[in-house]
Amino acid sequence: MKLSERSLKAKEKFADSNMSVASSIASAVFIGVLVFPLTAFISAMALGNEPFALMKMITLKQLFIFGGLYFSPLFAAWYAKEIAMDLYDQIEKATSNNFIGRTRNRKKLCFKY
């Protein structure tokens, strides 16, 4: 069954899971990028090596490969978030029409003591 044939509740659950996966991917990439250089720097300092010696050995090709590997999961996370937001928009449009009709006929509550 395609997503367009699913109920609004199923679409919302799918959008929630997409948003969760996208957030997990983005946070894992950011943590990996922030923790790895710090770990390499601390280990170089502990071993008595020059901490920035690795920067002299990196070629431009390796830098582009790293950039591609770094940005591809971020683009996947961005795409998953876009799909989730589109689904949330569809759900909002489908439920807002029904919700407006229900609120017009609803009686106001009045509490008397």
N, C-alpha and C positions, 0 to 999 in steps of 0.2 A: 504494500500500500504506500502510495506517495505521500509526501508531507502535506500537500494541498488537500488531500482527502481526509486528513486526521482532524480530530476535534480541537477546539480552542485550548482545552486543558492539556492535551498531548503536545500541541505546538508550544505552549508556555513551558512545559517541562523540558522539551527539547531545547528551547532557547535558554533556559536556566543552565542546562548541562553544557551547552556551547559556551556560555559566558564563563562558567566554572573552568572548563578546559582551557579556554583562552587565557584566563588569569593565571592558571597554573603554569602554562607554557611561558608566559611573559615573566613571571616571577622566578622561575627556574633559570631562565637565560640570564636575567639580571644578576641573580645570586652567583651563577657560575662565572660571569664576566667580572664581577666585583671581588669574589673570593679568590679566584685562581691567581691573579697578579699579586695580590697581597701575600698569598702563600709562597709564591715563587720569590718574592722580595725578602720575606722573612727567612726562608731556607737559604738563600744566597748570603744573607747577612750572618746567619748562624754558622755556615760552612767557611766563612771568611773569603768568599768570592766577591767580585765586583757585581753589585746588584743590577746595573744597567748594561752588563756585557751582552746579554741576550738581544738587546735592541740593535746592536751593531751587526748581528748575524742574520736578522730577518730581511728577506728579499721582498721586493714589491709584489711578486707573484704570490708568495706566502701570505702577505698582508691582504691581498684581494680574496684569496681562498678563505682566510679567517673571516673577512667581512661578509662573504657569501654565506658561510656556515653560521655566522652570528645573526644576520638579518633574516635568513629564511624562516626560522621558527617565529621570529617576531612578526613577519608578514603573515604566517599561518595563523597566529593568534589574532592579528588585526582582522583577517578575513573571517575567522570564527565569530568575533565580536560583531562584525557587520551583519552576518547572517542572523545572529541573535537579536540585534536591534531591529532588523527588518521584521522578524517574527513578532517582536513586542509591538511594533507599529501596526501590524496586521491585527493582532489581538485587540489592541486599543481601539482601532477603527471598528472592529466587529462588535465590541462590547459597549462602546460609547453610544451607539444608536439605540441599543436596547435599554441602556441605563437611563438615558434622558426620558424615554417614554415611561419608565417606571417611576421616576421621581416626580413627574407632573401629577400622577394620580395618587400619590402617597399622601396620607393624612398627616398633619403636623401633630406631634405629641405635645400635650399640655398637661403638666403636673399641677394638681391642686392639693393643697394641704388642708 
